[in-house]
């Protein structure tokens, strides 16, 4: 691990190593910027990940006493992860792109009481290249020429029913999970414990 003088103003300090912090730290480091990424939790290796949600909840979650405001109880047992990789260790990997009408919610639906509908200042024309770059970086299945993940039996039943009633675009979603070997990470083995951290590293995370 690199060490920096505390007076070194050329180093960038990033708080948190999850989807935002981990990605930003990597991008800056790849461009030669000196980066310190601070993470409150431990760094787990693939060997530390077990296929047991209860065990991994204790290993990865933010369990410290805390205070909150509003109606959500601060001690509610949610998967707010406190580990290198943050909640990218817990997420299931879904990567659907927003649709044009979702970016233009106010125009699409008009004024709806008790909502905060707005139109994004950017449309898909501006965002599509960034989507493609992120999808390529994460190895999202079903994008950039990569095959979709295979469907399990539950999916096959659902897909058959969906096509029978007229749906045409039916697939296993764009997932940031390897459908083929990539970046020295294996393809998905459909173990089924994505929420607990991927023990084989097929699911993308900032870890």
For each residue, the residues with C-beta under 8 A, 3 or more apart:
1:
2: 34
3:
4: 8 11 34 36
5: 8
6:
7:
8: 4 5 11 34
9:
10: 34
11: 4 8 34 35 36
12: 28 33 34 35 36
13: 35 36 37 38
14: 17 21 24 25 28 35 36 37 38
15: 21 38
16: 20 21 22 37 38 39 86
17: 14 21 22 25 37 39 84 85 86 206
18: 21 22 81 85 86 87 88 206
19: 22 23 86 87 88 91 206
20: 16 23 24
21: 14 15 16 17 18 24 25 37 39 86 206
22: 16 17 18 19 25 26 37 84 85 86 88 206 207
23: 19 20 26 27 206
24: 14 20 21 27 28
25: 14 17 21 22 28 29 35 37
26: 22 23 29 30 206
27: 23 24 30 31
28: 12 14 24 25 31 33 35
29: 25 26 32 33 35
30: 26 27
31: 27 28
32: 29
33: 12 28 29
34: 2 4 8 10 11 12
35: 11 12 13 14 25 28 29
36: 4 11 12 13 14
37: 13 14 16 17 21 22 25
38: 13 14 15 16
39: 16 17 21 43 83 84 86
40: 82
41: 60 62 81 82 83 84
42: 59 83 84
43: 39 83 84 207
44: 48 49 59 60 83 84 85 89 197 207
45: 48 49
46: 49 198 199 200 201
47:
48: 44 45 59
49: 44 45 46 56 196 197 198 199
50: 55 56 196 199
51: 191 192 193 196 199
52: 55 56 193 196
53: 56 57 193 195 196
54: 57 58
55: 50 52 58 59 196
56: 49 50 52 53 59 60 193 196 197
57: 53 54 60 61 77 79 196
58: 54 55 61 63
59: 42 44 48 55 56 83
60: 41 44 56 57 79 81 82 83 89 90 196 197
61: 57 58 77 78 79 80 81 82
62: 41 66 80 81 82
63: 58 82
64: 82
65: 75
66: 62 74 75
67: 74
68: 72 73 74
69:
70:
71:
72: 68 76
73: 68 76
74: 66 67 68
75: 65 66
76: 72 73
77: 57 61
78: 61
79: 57 60 61 87 90 195
80: 61 62 87
81: 18 41 60 61 62 85 86 87 89 90
82: 40 41 60 61 62 63 64
83: 39 41 42 43 44 59 60 86 89
84: 17 22 39 41 42 43 44 206 207
85: 17 18 22 44 81 88 89 205 206 207
86: 16 17 18 19 21 22 39 81 83 89 206
87: 18 19 79 80 81 90 91
88: 18 19 22 85 91 204 205 206 207
89: 44 60 81 83 85 86 197 205 207
90: 60 79 81 87 195 196 197
91: 19 87 88 94 194 195 205
92: 175 194 195
93: 175 176 177 194 203 204
94: 91 173 174 175 176
95: 134 135 138 140 143 173 174 175 176
96: 173 174
97: 124 131 174
98: 102 103 124 127
99: 102 103
100: 103 104 123 124
101: 104 105 108
102: 98 99 105 108
103: 98 99 100 119 120 122 123 124 127
104: 100 101 107 108 119 120 123
105: 101 102 108 109 117 118 119
106: 109 110 111 117 118 119
107: 104 110 119
108: 101 102 104 105
109: 105 106 112 117
110: 106 107
111: 106 117
112: 109 115 117
113:
114:
115: 112
116:
117: 105 106 109 111 112
118: 105 106
119: 103 104 105 106 107
120: 103 104 123
121:
122: 103 126 127
123: 100 103 104 120 126 127
124: 97 98 100 103 127 128
125: 128
126: 122 123
127: 98 103 122 123 124 130 131
128: 124 125 131 132
129: 132 133
130: 127 133 134
131: 97 127 128 134 135
132: 128 129 135 136 143 144
133: 129 130 136 137
134: 95 130 131 137 138 140
135: 95 131 132 138 140 143 144 174
136: 132 133 139 140 143 144
137: 133 134
138: 95 134 135 176 204
139: 136 146 176 177 178 182 183 185 204
140: 95 134 135 136 143 144 146 174 175 176 204
141: 146 147 148 149 172 173 174 175 176 177 178 179
142: 146 147 148 149 171 172 173 174 175 179
143: 95 132 135 136 140 146 174
144: 132 135 136 140
145:
146: 139 140 141 142 143 179 180 182
147: 141 142 179 180
148: 141 142 171 172 173 179
149: 141 142 172 173 175 177 179 188 190
150: 172 179 190
151: 155 156 159 172
152: 155 156 190
153: 156 157
154: 157 158
155: 151 152 158 159 172
156: 151 152 153 159 160
157: 153 154 160 161
158: 154 155 161 162
159: 151 155 156 162 163 170
160: 156 157 163 164
161: 157 158 164 165
162: 158 159 165 167 170
163: 159 160 166 167 168 170
164: 160 161
165: 161 162
166: 163
167: 162 163 170
168: 163
169:
170: 159 162 163 167
171: 142 148
172: 141 142 148 149 150 151 155 175
173: 94 95 96 141 142 148 149
174: 94 95 96 97 135 140 141 142 143
175: 92 93 94 95 140 141 142 149 172
176: 93 94 95 138 139 140 141 203 204
177: 93 139 141 149 188 194 198 202 203 204
178: 139 141 181 182 183 185 186 187 188 202 203 204
179: 141 142 146 147 148 149 150 187 188
180: 146 147 187
181: 178 185 186 187
182: 139 146 178 185 187
183: 139 178
184:
185: 139 178 181 182 200 201 202
186: 178 181 189 200 201 202
187: 178 179 180 181 182 202
188: 149 177 178 179 202 203
189: 186 200 202
190: 149 150 152
191: 51 198 199 200
192: 51
193: 51 52 53 56 196 197 198 199
194: 91 92 93 177 198 203
195: 53 79 90 91 92
196: 49 50 51 52 53 55 56 57 60 90 193
197: 44 49 56 60 89 90 193 205
198: 46 49 177 191 193 194 201 202 203 205
199: 46 49 50 51 191 193
200: 46 185 186 189 191
201: 46 185 186 198
202: 177 178 185 186 187 188 189 198
203: 93 176 177 178 188 194 198
204: 88 93 138 139 140 176 177 178
205: 85 88 89 91 197 198
206: 17 18 19 21 22 23 26 84 85 86 88
207: 22 43 44 84 85 88 89
